[in-house]
Amino acid sequence: MTKLGPDALTVTEDIFLNRLRKKRGTLKSVLLNQSFIAGVGNIYGDEACFLAKIDPRRNVSDLSDAEKKKLYKSVVKTLEHGIRNMGTSFSDFADLFGKPGKNQLSLMVYGRRNQ
């Protein structure tokens, strides 16, 4: 069983950057790897990369230190925004009271191919 990495909303910038320096591969695949940091899924990974203005297909090893710091801040901001909006509901997600999330209304890139 693979161990989960630190929670994306509690990991410090220093720990995030140190862990990122050890990773290889494309940015999107690293962000989705829950052993790197836990809690970033497909939708939020796309949104965080867009907010940081970094192509998710780039290799992590090609990112500058400034881009890595911007990415950290974008991941946190994107997840916090999703939480404030009660999650992203496309089909059947609902909170404990049966209410769907509304974060899908503010997505900038996910599901907007060719727009």
N, C-alpha and C positions, 0 to 999 in steps of 0.2 A: 504494500500500500504506500502511495506517495504521501509524504507529509505536506500539509498545507503551509504556505508561507504566512507571514504576518498579515493581519487584516489591513486592507488598503486604506481604511480610514483611521487607523491608529499607528501605522508605520511612520517613523520620522523621515524627514527628507534625507538625512545622512544614511540611514539604513537602506532606504529605497535606492539611493545612488550607488551605494556599495554593492548591493545585490544586482543592480542593473549592469554594473561594470563586469560582472562575472558571467553574464549571459551572452549567448551567441544566437544568431538567427534574426528573423524579421521582427520588427517591433510588435506587430499585432499578435504573432504567435507567443511572444514572451509575455505580453499583457494577459493573454488568455490562460497561460500556464499558472494554475492555482498554487503550485509549489514556489513560484516567484513571489507573488502577493495574492492573497485570497480576496475575492469579491468583485473582480473586474470580469464582466462577461462580454459577449459579442457587441451588444448595443453600446454599452458604456465605454468599451475599448475604442470603438469607432468615434464616438462623440469626444472622448478625451484627446485623441490624436488630432481631430479637426480643430478643437479649441487650442491645442498647442501649435497648430499649423505645421504638423509633421506627418508626412506620408506614412501610413502604417505598414507599407511594404518595404520601407528602408531597413537596412541592417542596423541592429542596436549598436554595433561597434563603430558605425559611421556617424553616430550622433555626437554633437559637441557637448561639452559640460553644460553650457547655457541651455541647449535644447533638452537635456535630461532634467534639469531643474524645472524648466517650463512644463515638461511632461508630468512631473510629480504634482505640480500645482494644478494642472488640468485634470488629472485623475481625481484628486480630492474634490475639486470644484464640481466636476461632473457627477460624482457619486452623491455629494451633498445635495446637489440640485435635484437628482432623481429621488432622494429620500424626502425632500420637501414636497415634491409632487406626488408622493405616495406610490412611487414605482411606475413602471412602464407596462401598460395593459394593451395587448393587441387582440387577445382572444378571451382567456378565462381567468387571468390574474385578478384577485380581489383581496382587499385587506380583511381583517378580522370581522368587520362589520358588513362585509359583502360589497363594499364600494370599490370600483376599479380605480387604478392609478390614473394619473393624467399627464405623466411625463412624456408620453408619446406625442402630445400636442406641441412640445417644445424641442423635439429632436431636430438637429441641424443637418445631419447627413444620413443617419441610418434609415434605410428603406427609401432613399430618395435618388436612386440611380437614374441617370439621364435627366435630372432636373437642374 
